[in-house]
Amino acid sequence: MKKRILIFDDDTELLSILEYILNTENWETVCHTNCNDLIKKVKAGKPHVILMDNRIPDKGGVESTQILKRDPELQTIPVIYFSANNDSAALAKKAGTDTYVAKPFDLTELEKTIKGFLEA
């Protein structure tokens, strides 16, 4: 069974690149450019890992992650915060994510971080 990664980021170019690269790892990716209907999207997507951008429309990454982590059905899904914000670590902590990767990120580092959760 392929591992599924949900990616929330409003940068469509970045989503295309991530989709291409992560699919070469034999992972399935599902991309969203906003967090509207967040719970519905995550429940429908049944992800093994979520990548969450900070500046994502409707609620933003912090609030969206907090919503996911409060939901008993979804709270155990690892969320990797990825942001170009100077305060990525503080934002990730405030959001309650499992870890973070600062943008611009090294693809090898991102893949290693994802693998760490997929193989746990």
CORMOZI-V773160 format. One record per residue. OMEGA is omega in whole degrees, 0 to 359 (* if undefined). Layout:
BEGIN
omega: (OMEGA	OMEGA)
END
This chain:
BEGIN
omega: (177	174	184	179	173	180	177	178	181	179	185	176	179	178	179	180	180	180	180	184	183	177	177	176	183	174	176	179	174	186	176	180	176	180	174	181	185	183	179	180	183	179	179	183	181	184	172	179	175	170	185	175	178	185	181	180	183	186	187	186	181	182	180	179	178	177	180	184	176	183	183	180	189	190	181	178	180	176	175	179	174	190	175	181	179	182	184	182	181	178	179	179	179	181	183	180	180	175	177	174	182	173	353	184	174	183	179	178	180	179	179	179	179	180	179	178	181	183	182	*)
END
